[in-house]
Amino acid sequence: MSLDSASSQQKVPAHAPTATVQVIGARWAVAAGHPLAAEAAARVLAAGGNAIDAGCAAGLALGVVHPDMVSVAGVAPILVHLARAGETFEVSGVGPYPRATTAAYFRERHQGQIPPGLPRTVVPASPDAWCAALARWGTMSFADVATAAIEHAERGFPVSQFSAYQMGANADKYHRWPTSTALYLRDGRAYRLGEILVQRELGETLRRMVRAEARAGGDRAAGVSAARDEFYRGETARRIAEFHRAEDGPLVYDDLAGFSVEVAPALRARFGAYEVAACGFWCQGPVLLQMLNLLDGVDLAALGHNSPAYLHRLVETVKIAFADRDAWYGDPHFVKVPADGLLSKAYAAARRALFDAGRALPDMPAAGDPYRLAAAKSRESALPLAGGSAAAPASLDTSYVAVVDAEGNGFSATPSDPNVDSPVVAGVGCVVSPRGSQGWLDPAHASVVAPGKRPRLTPAPAMAFKDGRLFMPFGTPGGDVQQQAMLQVFLNVTVFGMEPQRAVEAPRVASRSFPDSFWPHVHAPGKLECERRIPRETRDGLQALGHDVAEWPDWEWRAGAVCGVQVGPDGTRWAGADPRRGAHAIAR
């Protein structure tokens, strides 16, 4: 009998290749939003570093090689899982508004807007976040993990296809500031695919941190802390403060010198046989946990993958959970967040009653009452919706890195802050976190701007566990789409049994039926965006259920770029890297 006969093939799964090869390793794996960031992590892992060392190396590299989406002086929420201890921690990688920044500051000085530029600056958190994780749980020096980032900054790197597209589409925005024009434009135009971008000032900023580490006495952790202190209390801090003083920005030296990230146990929720961890209510991470609670116990497999009924269920779940996000989430130092109620199964059961299998909610519903575990507050007591009815802007946002090492430690981080929202700081070589764009000026809103308060952050990594062991760190860029895309990929893996690469490549949808997290918080009631690979009859079915369906291209970058590393039952590492933005995976 021929080996390619029909009878011999019946026992073999059909060959259905993915757009990107499924990467599998026996010892470790990394998936990141840029190939050079994945390579930076792989270099550290190959040299004996652990997942935290590698994740920090990738995160620093993303700030250099992916500046259209990430700043070295931006935000970086992190989750770390320690296999031996069985513990999972969050690092609060977002800084607060400066002490001079108030809602009145925007109303009186900026015509009631949160404009691009220095006014939307918050204290940069990512340098402290990387250093805090590295000092506590890493094994290498800051110099070791910053090596790739410094090399790419000083020697230059070829601009990727996705970055060339984004920088070209936003070239006019760089012209707003001379420092940005000088760095990110070449002969007055955006860098093109493959052209070499050199960032010498940024390389020198990282080298100042390395030199501070080398001068420090004490152990490895003391050296990492010295590198961190150079950024927040040394020459770099003085340069940032002086730039703000000269350009009438709100950030001062004391804002930087007094800052530190927080480390705490991660939040968790159970979904069937799985447990999922997320960062706290200072970001949108808990909304993924709320959505999983709303779906726990529902026979999703019976609905059929990406059927009208299945997608309808997911989209309505998004609306219900995002209503709570809008009403209750904010910096816990300023906002009383009913965390236990929001994450309880009883509250999810009450809120689940709002779902109608036969008709879409026309808009985001009223928020629930997690104090009384009730399905809804009265419409009169609900917080007002922000913004007008419009299409959400294609806000540039974020990247991502996931690592699992040979010991089973996990790292999941979503560094962010694009280079078009604020000027490059002279003498530092990058923008300093413009994440203040995610604040509100409505005094009734949980995330209204206030001095020393953190804006509610969209970047929010996750980790999944099974039988008490790490199953999959995962995350994505995408603004408000992040938790929606992560939900779909997680269910692709856990409910529908897809390998990670196939799970991240499956077509996705995204609701816009809530106030956008970015200023001016536009709101598009009922709008549902669908990648065109979802069949026409499915989209028509969603339209018939009352969704206002808008078509995306087959592979849409705004649908997110989910990456993850799944640990197989035999200990193999299966990495998924989303081709929508050129993500990359490496394993050994």
C-alpha positions in Angstrom: 0.0 0.0 0.0 1.3 3.5 -0.9 2.2 5.6 2.1 0.1 8.5 0.6 -3.0 6.3 0.1 -6.3 7.5 1.4 -6.5 4.7 3.9 -3.2 5.5 5.5 -4.1 9.2 5.8 -7.4 8.6 7.6 -5.5 8.2 10.9 -3.4 11.4 10.4 -4.7 14.9 11.2 -5.1 17.0 8.1 -2.2 19.3 7.4 -3.5 22.8 7.9 -0.5 25.1 8.2 -0.7 28.4 10.1 0.7 31.7 8.8 3.5 31.4 11.3 5.2 28.1 12.2 4.2 26.6 15.6 7.3 27.0 17.7 7.9 24.2 20.3 10.8 23.8 22.7 11.7 21.2 25.3 13.2 23.7 27.9 12.2 27.3 27.4 10.3 29.6 25.1 9.6 33.3 24.5 7.1 35.1 22.4 7.4 38.8 21.9 6.0 41.7 19.8 9.2 42.1 17.8 11.8 39.6 16.6 14.7 41.5 18.1 13.0 41.5 21.5 12.4 37.8 21.3 16.1 37.4 20.4 17.2 39.5 23.4 15.2 37.2 25.7 16.5 34.1 24.0 20.1 35.3 24.3 19.6 35.7 28.1 18.0 32.3 28.5 20.7 30.6 26.5 23.3 32.2 28.8 21.6 30.7 31.9 19.2 33.5 32.9 15.7 32.8 34.1 12.3 34.0 32.8 12.5 37.3 34.7 16.0 38.1 33.4 14.8 37.3 29.8 11.5 39.1 30.1 13.3 42.3 31.3 15.8 42.0 28.5 12.9 41.7 26.0 11.0 44.6 27.6 14.0 46.9 27.4 14.6 45.9 23.8 11.0 46.6 22.9 11.5 50.2 24.0 14.4 50.5 21.5 13.3 48.5 18.5 9.6 49.1 18.7 9.4 52.9 19.6 6.2 53.4 17.6 4.5 51.3 20.4 6.8 51.3 23.4 9.0 53.7 25.3 12.0 52.9 27.5 10.5 55.6 29.8 6.9 54.4 29.5 4.6 51.9 31.3 5.2 48.2 31.9 2.7 46.2 34.0 4.2 42.8 34.8 3.2 39.4 36.1 5.8 37.0 37.5 5.2 33.4 38.5 7.8 31.6 40.7 7.5 27.9 40.1 9.3 26.7 43.2 7.2 28.8 45.5 4.0 28.5 43.5 3.5 32.3 43.9 2.4 34.9 41.3 3.0 38.6 41.7 2.0 41.8 39.9 4.3 44.8 39.4 2.3 48.0 39.0 4.0 49.4 36.0 2.2 52.7 35.6 3.1 56.0 37.2 0.9 58.8 38.6 0.1 62.3 37.3 2.6 64.9 38.5 1.7 66.9 41.5 1.0 69.9 39.3 -1.6 68.0 37.2 -5.2 68.5 38.1 -8.5 68.3 36.2 -8.6 72.1 36.5 -5.2 72.2 34.9 -6.7 70.7 31.7 -9.9 72.7 31.9 -8.3 76.1 32.4 -5.0 75.8 30.5 -6.0 73.4 27.7 -9.6 74.2 26.9 -11.0 71.2 28.6 -8.8 68.8 26.6 -6.0 66.3 27.5 -3.8 67.3 24.5 -0.9 65.5 23.0 2.5 66.6 24.3 3.9 67.2 27.8 0.6 68.0 29.5 -0.5 64.4 29.4 2.8 63.1 31.0 2.7 60.8 34.0 5.7 59.6 35.9 7.5 57.0 33.8 7.1 53.6 35.5 8.8 51.0 33.2 12.4 51.6 34.3 11.4 50.9 37.9 9.2 48.0 36.9 12.0 46.2 35.0 14.5 46.9 37.8 12.1 45.9 40.6 11.3 42.5 38.9 15.0 42.0 38.1 16.2 42.8 41.6 13.6 40.6 43.4 13.4 37.6 41.1 16.2 37.7 38.5 19.7 36.3 38.5 21.6 38.7 36.3 22.8 42.3 36.4 21.1 45.2 34.7 24.0 45.4 32.4 23.5 41.8 31.3 19.8 42.3 30.5 20.2 45.7 28.9 23.0 44.5 26.5 20.8 43.9 23.5 18.8 47.1 24.0 22.0 49.2 24.2 23.4 47.5 21.1 20.3 48.2 19.0 20.1 51.8 20.2 23.8 52.7 19.6 24.4 50.6 16.4 20.9 50.9 15.0 18.5 48.3 13.8 16.4 47.8 10.7 12.9 49.2 11.0 10.3 46.4 10.8 7.4 46.3 8.3 4.8 47.0 11.0 6.8 49.9 12.5 7.5 51.4 9.1 3.8 51.3 8.4 2.9 53.0 11.7 5.6 55.6 11.5 4.7 56.4 8.0 1.0 56.7 8.8 1.8 59.1 11.7 4.7 61.0 10.1 2.9 64.3 10.4 2.7 63.9 14.2 6.5 63.9 14.6 6.6 67.3 13.0 4.9 68.8 16.1 8.2 68.7 18.1 11.7 69.4 16.9 13.3 66.6 19.0 10.9 64.0 17.6 11.5 65.3 14.0 15.2 65.0 14.5 15.1 61.4 15.8 12.2 59.7 14.0 12.2 61.3 10.6 14.8 60.9 7.9 15.1 63.7 5.4 11.7 64.9 6.6 10.0 61.6 6.0 9.3 58.4 8.0 11.8 55.6 8.1 11.1 52.9 5.6 11.2 49.1 5.9 14.7 48.0 6.5 16.3 51.4 7.0 18.6 51.7 10.1 17.3 53.7 13.0 20.0 54.8 15.4 19.1 56.2 18.9 22.4 57.3 20.5 20.9 59.4 23.2 18.7 56.5 24.3 21.7 54.2 24.3 23.6 56.7 26.5 20.6 56.8 28.9 20.8 53.1 29.4 24.6 53.3 29.7 24.3 55.8 32.5 22.2 53.3 34.3 24.8 50.6 33.7 27.6 52.8 35.0 25.6 53.6 38.1 25.3 49.8 38.7 29.0 49.3 38.2 29.8 52.0 40.8 27.5 50.6 43.4 28.8 48.5 46.2 27.0 45.5 47.6 25.2 42.6 46.0 23.5 42.1 42.6 20.2 43.5 43.8 22.0 46.7 45.2 23.6 47.2 41.8 20.2 46.9 40.0 18.7 49.4 42.5 21.6 51.8 41.7 20.8 51.6 38.0 17.2 52.3 38.8 18.1 55.3 41.0 20.1 56.8 38.3 17.0 57.2 36.2 14.8 58.6 38.9 17.3 60.5 41.0 20.4 61.0 38.9 21.3 62.7 35.7 18.5 61.3 33.7 15.9 62.6 36.2 17.5 66.0 36.1 17.4 66.1 32.3 13.7 65.1 32.2 12.8 67.7 34.8 14.8 70.4 33.0 13.1 69.6 29.7 9.7 70.0 31.3 10.7 73.2 33.0 12.0 74.7 29.7 8.9 73.5 27.7 6.3 74.4 30.4 5.5 70.7 31.2 4.1 69.6 34.6 6.7 67.0 35.7 9.4 68.1 38.2 12.3 66.3 39.8 10.5 65.5 43.0 7.8 63.6 41.0 10.5 61.3 39.7 12.5 61.0 42.9 9.5 60.1 45.0 8.1 57.4 42.7 8.3 53.6 43.1 6.2 50.8 41.7 4.2 48.4 43.9 4.5 44.6 44.1 1.6 42.6 45.3 0.0 39.1 44.8 -1.8 38.9 41.5 -5.6 38.8 41.3 -7.2 35.4 40.3 -10.4 33.9 39.0 -11.3 30.4 38.2 -12.7 29.2 34.8 -13.5 25.5 34.7 -10.3 23.6 35.3 -8.2 26.8 34.9 -7.3 29.7 37.0 -6.3 33.0 35.5 -4.2 35.7 37.1 -4.2 39.4 36.3 -2.9 42.7 37.6 -5.0 45.0 39.9 -7.7 47.5 39.4 -5.2 50.3 38.5 -5.5 48.7 35.1 -8.2 46.9 33.1 -6.7 43.5 33.9 -9.6 42.4 36.2 -12.1 42.8 33.4 -10.7 39.6 31.9 -11.4 37.8 35.2 -14.9 39.3 35.2 -15.6 38.1 31.7 -14.4 34.6 32.6 -16.6 34.5 35.6 -19.6 35.5 33.4 -18.8 32.7 31.0 -17.9 30.0 33.6 -20.3 27.1 33.4 -21.6 28.1 30.0 -21.4 25.3 27.3 -19.4 27.4 24.9 -18.2 24.4 22.8 -21.9 23.6 22.1 -22.3 27.0 20.5 -19.6 26.3 17.9 -16.4 28.2 17.4 -16.9 31.7 16.0 -20.6 30.9 15.2 -23.1 33.8 15.5 -24.4 32.4 18.8 -20.9 32.1 20.2 -19.6 35.5 19.2 -22.9 37.1 20.3 -22.3 35.5 23.7 -18.8 36.9 23.9 -19.7 40.4 22.8 -22.5 40.7 25.2 -20.2 39.5 28.0 -17.8 42.2 27.0 -20.5 44.9 27.3 -21.6 43.7 30.7 -18.1 43.5 32.1 -16.9 46.7 30.5 -19.8 48.6 32.2 -18.2 47.7 35.5 -14.8 48.6 34.2 -16.1 52.1 33.4 -17.9 52.6 36.6 -15.7 51.0 39.3 -12.0 50.7 38.1 -9.4 53.2 39.2 -6.4 53.8 41.3 -7.2 52.0 44.6 -5.3 54.7 46.4 -7.9 57.2 45.4 -11.0 55.1 44.6 -12.8 52.6 46.8 -12.9 49.6 44.4 -15.3 46.8 45.6 -12.9 44.2 44.4 -14.3 41.2 46.2 -17.8 41.8 44.9 -16.6 42.5 41.3 -14.7 39.2 41.2 -17.2 37.0 43.0 -19.1 34.2 41.3 -22.3 35.3 42.9 -22.0 38.7 41.4 -21.2 37.2 38.0 -24.3 35.0 38.2 -26.5 38.1 38.9 -24.9 40.0 36.0 -25.2 37.0 33.7 -29.0 37.5 33.8 -28.6 40.6 31.6 -27.6 38.4 28.6 -30.3 37.8 25.9 -29.5 35.1 23.5 -31.9 36.5 21.0 -31.0 40.2 20.9 -27.9 42.4 21.4 -27.9 45.1 24.0 -28.1 48.3 22.1 -25.3 49.8 24.2 -23.2 49.1 27.3 -25.6 48.4 30.1 -25.7 50.1 33.5 -23.0 49.1 35.9 -23.9 46.4 38.4 -23.9 46.8 42.2 -21.0 44.6 43.5 -21.8 45.6 47.1 -25.2 44.0 47.0 -24.2 41.5 44.4 -27.1 42.9 42.2 -27.3 42.8 38.5 -27.6 46.5 37.9 -27.7 49.8 39.6 -30.6 52.0 38.5 -29.9 53.9 35.3 -30.3 57.1 37.2 -27.4 56.2 39.6 -25.1 54.9 36.8 -22.1 57.1 36.0 -22.6 59.2 32.8 -21.1 57.8 29.6 -18.1 59.8 28.4 -17.5 61.1 24.9 -19.8 61.2 21.9 -20.9 58.5 19.5 -18.1 58.0 17.1 -15.6 55.6 15.7 -12.8 54.9 18.2 -9.5 56.3 17.1 -6.7 54.0 15.9 -4.6 54.8 19.0 -1.1 53.5 18.9 -0.5 51.6 22.0 1.6 48.7 23.1 3.6 45.5 22.7 4.0 42.3 24.8 6.4 39.6 25.9 5.8 36.1 27.4 8.5 33.8 28.8 8.6 30.4 30.4 12.0 29.1 31.5 13.3 25.6 32.1 12.3 25.7 35.8 8.7 26.6 35.0 9.0 30.3 36.0 6.8 32.6 34.0 6.9 36.2 32.9 4.1 38.2 31.3 4.5 42.0 30.5 2.8 44.6 28.4 5.2 47.5 27.9 3.8 50.6 26.2 3.8 54.3 25.3 4.1 55.3 21.6 6.5 57.9 20.3 3.8 60.1 18.6 1.9 61.3 21.7 4.7 63.4 23.2 8.0 64.9 22.3 11.3 63.1 22.6 13.0 64.5 25.8 16.3 66.0 24.8 19.3 64.3 26.4 17.3 61.2 27.2 16.4 59.9 23.7 12.7 58.8 24.1 9.3 60.1 25.0 8.4 60.1 28.7 5.2 58.4 29.5 2.2 60.2 27.9 -0.2 57.8 29.6 -2.2 60.6 31.0 -4.3 60.3 27.8 -6.2 57.6 29.7 -7.6 60.0 32.3 -11.1 61.6 32.6 -12.0 65.1 33.4 -15.6 64.2 34.5 -15.4 64.6 38.3 -17.9 61.7 38.7 -15.7 59.2 36.9 -13.6 56.7 38.9 -10.6 57.6 36.8 -10.8 61.4 36.9 -7.4 63.1 36.8 -5.9 64.0 40.1 -2.3 64.8 41.4 -0.5 61.7 42.3 -3.2 59.4 40.9 -2.6 56.7 38.3 -4.7 56.7 35.2 -6.6 53.5 34.6 -4.2 51.6 32.3 -5.2 49.5 29.3 -2.0 47.4 29.1 -2.7 44.3 31.2 -0.9 41.0 31.0 -2.3 37.6 32.1 -1.3 34.1 33.2 -3.3 30.9 33.2 -2.8 27.9 35.5 -4.0 24.3 35.5 -3.8 21.9 38.3 -1.8 24.5 40.3 0.9 24.8 37.7 1.7 27.5 35.1 -0.2 26.8 31.9 0.2 29.9 29.8 1.4 33.5 30.2 -0.4 35.5 27.5 -1.2 39.1 26.5 -1.4 41.5 23.7 -1.3 45.2 22.6 -4.6 46.8 21.4 -5.9 49.3 23.9 -9.5 48.4 24.7 -9.3 45.4 22.5 -6.6 43.7 24.7 -8.8 41.9 27.1 -11.3 41.0 24.3 -8.6 39.5 22.1 -7.0 37.7 25.1 -10.4 36.2 26.0 -10.9 34.8 22.5 -7.4 33.3 22.3 -7.7 31.8 25.8 -11.0 30.2 24.9 -9.6 29.0 21.6 -7.0 27.1 23.6 -8.9 25.9 26.6 -12.4 25.3 25.1 -11.7 24.4 21.5 -8.3 22.7 22.0 -6.3 24.8 19.5 -2.5 24.9 19.7 -1.3 28.4 20.6 -0.2 29.4 17.1 -3.6 28.5 15.6 -5.4 30.1 18.6 -3.7 33.5 18.0 -4.3 33.4 14.3 -8.0 32.6 14.4 -10.1 35.6 13.2 -11.4 37.9 16.0 -14.1 40.4 16.7 -14.0 43.5 19.0 -16.9 45.5 20.5 -16.7 49.3 20.7 -19.9 49.6 22.8 -18.3 51.6 25.7 -16.3 54.8 26.2 -12.8 54.4 24.7 -10.0 54.4 27.3 -8.1 57.1 25.3 -9.0 60.7 25.4 -11.5 62.0 24.2 -13.2 58.7 25.2 -15.4 58.3 22.1 -18.3 55.9 22.3 -19.8 53.8 19.5 -23.0 52.1 20.9 -23.5 48.6 19.4 -20.5 48.7 17.1 -18.8 45.4 16.5 -15.7 45.1 14.4 -15.1 41.7 12.7 -12.1 40.5 10.7 -13.2 39.6 7.1 -12.0 36.0 7.6 -15.1 35.5 9.7 -17.6 34.3 7.0 -20.2 36.7 5.6 -23.1 34.5 6.8 -21.7 34.8 10.4 -21.4 38.5 10.2 -25.0 38.7 8.8 -26.1 36.6 11.7 -24.6 39.0 14.1 -26.2 41.9 12.3 -29.6 40.1 12.6 -29.1 39.9 16.3 -28.7 43.6 16.6 -25.0 44.2 16.3 -23.8 47.1 14.2 -21.2 45.1 12.3 -18.2 46.8 10.7 -15.7 44.9 8.5 -12.0 44.8 9.3 -9.4 43.4 6.8 -8.5 39.7 6.9 -5.6 40.4 9.3 -6.2 43.6 11.2 -3.5 45.1 13.5 -6.2 46.8 15.7 -7.5 43.3 16.5 -4.4 42.9 18.8 -1.3 40.8 18.5 -1.7 38.1 21.1 1.4 36.2 22.2 1.7 33.4 24.7 3.7 30.3 25.8 1.7 27.2 26.7 3.3 24.5 28.9 2.3 21.1 27.6 1.5 18.1 29.8 5.0 16.7 29.1 6.7 20.0 29.9 7.2 21.1 26.3 6.8 24.9 25.6 4.5 25.9 22.8 4.8 29.5 21.8 2.2 31.5 19.9 3.2 34.7 18.1 0.6 36.8 16.3 1.5 37.7 12.7 -0.9 40.7 12.8 2.0 43.0 14.0 5.0 40.9 13.3 5.4 39.1 16.6 8.0 36.4 16.9 8.7 33.3 19.0 11.9 31.4 19.9 12.1 28.1 21.8 14.8 25.6 22.7 
